[in-house]
Amino acid sequence: MHSPSHRLRTPALAALALATTLALGGCSALSNEAGGGSDGDKVSVAAGFYPLQYVAERVGGDRVDVDPVSSPNADPHNAELTVRETASLTAADLVVLLGGFQPAVDDATEQNAGGEVLDAASAVDLLPVEGDHEHEHDGHDHGGDEHGEDDPHFWQDPLRMAALGDAVADSLSEIDPDHADEYADNAAQLRADLEELDEEFRTGLATCERDTVVVSHDAFGYLEDRYGLHFDPVAGLSPDAEPTPSDLQDLQELIREEGVTTVFSERLASRQFTAPLAADLGLETAVLDPLEGLSDETADEDYLSLMRANLAALQEANACR
């Protein structure tokens, strides 16, 4: 886990990143020295991937400029930073990341970040991979684990997102104490919205004919833990993990036993295993968005609308009333 603040450790790369930012017209690169957050000078935030970006934008409001580090339409698990993205991270007053989820972001932050660093893992209670949300219907690995002992996909739980909002407000208040009340108010409004979403999930999934959901990769353990569904992934914690023939056979048996009607895929990952599985068994296919990033199709959506779309898809697939 990263310490709260990092200084520049590779001056040559940092200088290149800074020069690139200035060449692109980003005079916010000097915000660390000028005192980010003063009147007329926004706090610059670099966010590792979309859920972190969403929280930073909601909490920071008009007082911050948030620059996502992960490119749109790309799986953030395997993000490789461009020179421009490294420059943004180098110049940021605050970097918000999830340690271990994006190794390239972790490395660039460790080497180059000149501002404060908030690791979301320190703000939310991560579930262990083999914990309460472990799949009860199978005993196999689904392709292995590249993320260590904790499940990183905490943003599937609205209340954990609210906890991150409070932590972002605290970090922004330390950087920009003149507007601490505004950050606190924004975090409180975000929490209210997320608690409303949590209640919608609780009531919307309370009475369903089925509780087993087959998904493309293991990104929904927090929904399972919070709302009592059972998610069985085709792949592992990483969407590019490949299931074994034995995994697929076990999954087919489970689908028949539980009366599953739908196999869920996602927008930013391959459907090479979910589509054939559904076709072989004559099942419906649908999208359950892990919200790891926005695509062209969801560019006009946000975290709340995408989560509500997921809820509607789960209700239809599991015949919830």
Solvent accessible surface area in square Angstrom, and as a share of the most:
residue,aa,sasa,rsa
1,M,171,0.76
2,H,38,0.17
3,S,56,0.36
4,P,103,0.65
5,S,45,0.29
6,H,5,0.02
7,R,163,0.60
8,L,84,0.42
9,R,140,0.51
10,T,49,0.28
11,P,99,0.62
12,A,85,0.66
13,L,68,0.34
14,A,4,0.03
15,A,60,0.46
16,L,94,0.47
17,A,0,0.00
18,L,62,0.31
19,A,57,0.44
20,T,31,0.18
21,T,17,0.10
22,L,82,0.41
23,A,90,0.70
24,L,85,0.42
25,G,62,0.59
26,G,22,0.21
27,C,103,0.62
28,S,51,0.33
29,A,8,0.06
30,L,87,0.43
31,S,3,0.02
32,N,58,0.30
33,E,157,0.70
34,A,75,0.58
35,G,37,0.36
36,G,9,0.08
37,G,3,0.03
38,S,56,0.36
39,D,123,0.64
40,G,89,0.86
41,D,44,0.23
42,K,95,0.40
43,V,0,0.00
44,S,13,0.08
45,V,2,0.01
46,A,0,0.00
47,A,0,0.00
48,G,0,0.00
49,F,1,0.00
50,Y,16,0.06
51,P,0,0.00
52,L,0,0.00
53,Q,31,0.14
54,Y,11,0.04
55,V,0,0.00
56,A,0,0.00
57,E,72,0.33
58,R,62,0.23
59,V,0,0.00
60,G,0,0.00
61,G,31,0.30
62,D,121,0.63
63,R,80,0.29
64,V,11,0.06
65,D,75,0.39
66,V,27,0.15
67,D,64,0.33
68,P,46,0.29
69,V,1,0.01
70,S,16,0.10
71,S,53,0.34
72,P,102,0.64
73,N,73,0.37
74,A,45,0.35
75,D,30,0.15
76,P,2,0.01
77,H,10,0.05
78,N,89,0.45
79,A,19,0.15
80,E,141,0.63
81,L,37,0.19
82,T,73,0.42
83,V,78,0.45
84,R,145,0.53
85,E,26,0.12
86,T,14,0.08
87,A,1,0.00
88,S,20,0.13
89,L,0,0.00
90,T,9,0.05
91,A,7,0.05
92,A,2,0.01
93,D,6,0.03
94,L,0,0.00
95,V,0,0.00
96,V,0,0.00
97,L,1,0.00
98,L,2,0.01
99,G,30,0.29
100,G,42,0.40
101,F,1,0.00
102,Q,3,0.01
103,P,79,0.50
104,A,23,0.18
105,V,1,0.00
106,D,18,0.09
107,D,82,0.42
108,A,13,0.10
109,T,0,0.00
110,E,53,0.24
111,Q,73,0.33
112,N,1,0.00
113,A,0,0.00
114,G,8,0.08
115,G,7,0.07
116,E,60,0.27
117,V,10,0.06
118,L,20,0.10
119,D,7,0.04
120,A,0,0.00
121,A,21,0.16
122,S,71,0.46
123,A,28,0.22
124,V,14,0.08
125,D,105,0.54
126,L,34,0.17
127,L,16,0.08
128,P,62,0.39
129,V,33,0.19
130,E,142,0.64
131,G,23,0.22
132,D,126,0.65
133,H,4,0.02
134,E,90,0.40
135,H,19,0.08
136,E,129,0.58
137,H,65,0.29
138,D,32,0.16
139,G,85,0.82
140,H,43,0.19
141,D,100,0.52
142,H,6,0.03
143,G,36,0.35
144,G,24,0.23
145,D,66,0.34
146,E,124,0.55
147,H,30,0.14
148,G,43,0.42
149,E,149,0.67
150,D,60,0.31
151,D,0,0.00
152,P,8,0.05
153,H,0,0.00
154,F,0,0.00
155,W,0,0.00
156,Q,0,0.00
157,D,0,0.00
158,P,0,0.00
159,L,47,0.23
160,R,25,0.09
161,M,0,0.00
162,A,1,0.01
163,A,31,0.24
164,L,0,0.00
165,G,0,0.00
166,D,54,0.28
167,A,20,0.16
168,V,0,0.00
169,A,6,0.05
170,D,91,0.47
171,S,20,0.13
172,L,0,0.00
173,S,24,0.15
174,E,135,0.61
175,I,35,0.18
176,D,5,0.02
177,P,90,0.57
178,D,123,0.64
179,H,22,0.10
180,A,31,0.24
181,D,118,0.61
182,E,61,0.27
183,Y,0,0.00
184,A,56,0.43
185,D,96,0.50
186,N,36,0.19
187,A,5,0.04
188,A,62,0.48
189,Q,100,0.44
190,L,0,0.00
191,R,75,0.27
192,A,49,0.38
193,D,31,0.16
194,L,0,0.00
195,E,79,0.36
196,E,100,0.45
197,L,0,0.00
198,D,12,0.06
199,E,92,0.41
200,E,50,0.23
201,F,0,0.00
202,R,105,0.38
203,T,82,0.48
204,G,11,0.10
205,L,15,0.07
206,A,73,0.57
207,T,69,0.40
208,C,33,0.20
209,E,115,0.51
210,R,51,0.18
211,D,58,0.30
212,T,2,0.01
213,V,3,0.01
214,V,0,0.00
215,V,2,0.01
216,S,12,0.08
217,H,1,0.00
218,D,17,0.09
219,A,0,0.00
220,F,3,0.01
221,G,1,0.01
222,Y,0,0.00
223,L,0,0.00
224,E,12,0.06
225,D,56,0.29
226,R,65,0.24
227,Y,24,0.09
228,G,47,0.45
229,L,4,0.02
230,H,34,0.15
231,F,2,0.01
232,D,0,0.00
233,P,1,0.00
234,V,2,0.01
235,A,4,0.03
236,G,2,0.02
237,L,6,0.03
238,S,2,0.01
239,P,25,0.16
240,D,88,0.45
241,A,13,0.10
242,E,116,0.52
243,P,13,0.08
244,T,68,0.39
245,P,114,0.72
246,S,67,0.43
247,D,10,0.05
248,L,49,0.24
249,Q,108,0.48
250,D,55,0.28
251,L,4,0.02
252,Q,43,0.19
253,E,81,0.36
254,L,11,0.05
255,I,4,0.02
256,R,151,0.55
257,E,135,0.61
258,E,60,0.27
259,G,38,0.37
260,V,10,0.06
261,T,55,0.32
262,T,13,0.07
263,V,1,0.01
264,F,2,0.01
265,S,6,0.04
266,E,4,0.02
267,R,73,0.27
268,L,42,0.21
269,A,22,0.17
270,S,76,0.49
271,R,117,0.43
272,Q,105,0.47
273,F,53,0.22
274,T,6,0.04
275,A,47,0.37
276,P,63,0.40
277,L,7,0.04
278,A,1,0.01
279,A,79,0.61
280,D,104,0.54
281,L,40,0.20
282,G,70,0.67
283,L,36,0.18
284,E,122,0.55
285,T,85,0.49
286,A,37,0.29
287,V,44,0.25
288,L,2,0.01
289,D,8,0.04
290,P,7,0.04
291,L,0,0.00
292,E,7,0.03
293,G,13,0.12
294,L,39,0.19
295,S,13,0.08
296,D,118,0.61
297,E,132,0.59
298,T,3,0.02
299,A,64,0.50
300,D,149,0.77
301,E,76,0.34
302,D,55,0.28
303,Y,0,0.00
304,L,24,0.12
305,S,41,0.26
306,L,6,0.03
307,M,0,0.00
308,R,84,0.31
309,A,57,0.44
310,N,3,0.02
311,L,15,0.07
312,A,57,0.44
313,A,22,0.17
314,L,0,0.00
315,Q,56,0.25
316,E,148,0.66
317,A,9,0.07
318,N,5,0.02
319,A,32,0.25
320,C,22,0.13
321,R,188,0.69
